Amino acid sequence: QVQFVESGGGLVQPGESLTLSCVVDGSAFSTYAMAWYRQAPGKGRESVAIINNEYSTNYAASVKGRFTISRDNAKNTVYLQMNSLQPEDTAVYFCNQFGASLVSPWGQGTQVTVSS
């Protein structure tokens, strides 16, 4: 069973940056399409960035141009560089395989709070 450990969240002011990391415990990590998801209070979980096993990326319109997803297959790790953070980016951020359902295994997530 694949496991995910997210880290790097915190409290920042609008306009600042954060980099999230997710270590994936899975022997076939390099074959996975991975995604970062977020869930804001009272809202559903949404995908914000995707990277496939050929390093092609895709982003939600709300983060395009501000967020960058990357991966290091040697470290079984996926990253999310977040720039120009805004209060609407406040959420718990999770990583998982692209297309994971809510009943799939998920990590604890990492809280990102953007507030002045």
Buried (B, 14 or more C-beta within 10 A) or exposed (E): EBEBBBBBBEEBEEEEEBEBBBBBEBEEBEEBBBBBBBBBEEEEBEBBBBBBBEEEEBBBEEBEEBBBBBBEBEEBBBBBBBBEBEEEBBBBBBBBBBEBEEEEEBBEBBEBBBEE
